[in-house]
Amino acid sequence: MGARRITCRTDSQLVVGQMNGDFQVKEEQLLRYFHRATELARSFDKVDIQHIPREENTRADMLSKLSSGKEKG
């Protein structure tokens, strides 16, 4: 695609903190994801990870609940 700079938005403050180096990754499965995400991030000149509160991103929240089989509410 040729993208050199990306912005990732998530409602997980934990993920933002882990990716920015503020929080330690403790769970083994999450550590695998963290290493893969870090590896992918190195292929870009700039990666910005931003926290977006769930209530400000209702569509993504709805889609995540649908994909996980959880009902809204």
N, C-alpha and C positions, 0 to 999 in steps of 0.2 A: 504494500500500500504506500510505502514511502513516508509514513508518519514518523516524526522525530520527537514530538512532544505529545504527551497524553495526560488527560485528567481522569482519574477514577473517583467515582462518588459512591459512598456506601453509608448505610445507616448504622454500621457497626463501629462504635468508638474503639472497641478492642482491636479490630483489624487495622484501623487508621493508626493507632498507637504502635501496634506491632510493626507495621510496614515503615513507619517513620522512626523506628528504633527507640520509642519511648517505653514500650512494654515488652516483656520477655514472652516468647512463645513457649508454652509448657506442654501442651498436649501433642503426642506423637503424630497423629494424623494432621493436625493443624501445622505442625512443623514441616511436614512434607509439602503442604500447600504454600507455606511461607517461602521455602527454598525455591520452589518452582516460580512463584510470583517474583521473587527477587532476581532470579535468573532472567526472566522475561523483561523485567524492568531495566536491566542492564543493556538491553538492545535499543533503548531510547535515549535521546539526549537529556530529556527531562520528563519525570513522572511526578505528577501532583496527586496526592491522595487526600480527598476531602470527606469530612463527615457531613451527611445530610440527614437531619432528624426524620424518622419514619413518618411522622405526621405531615411533613412537608413533601413527601414523596409517596402519596397514597396509591398511585398506579403501580409502582414497583412493589410496594408492600402487598397489594392484592395479587400480583403475579407470583410473588414468592410464596404466598400462602396457597395459591392454587397448585403450584408445582410440588409443594410438599404435602398436599392432601389435607391441609388444615383449613377449617372454615373461618371466615372473617367474623370477628367479634369475640 
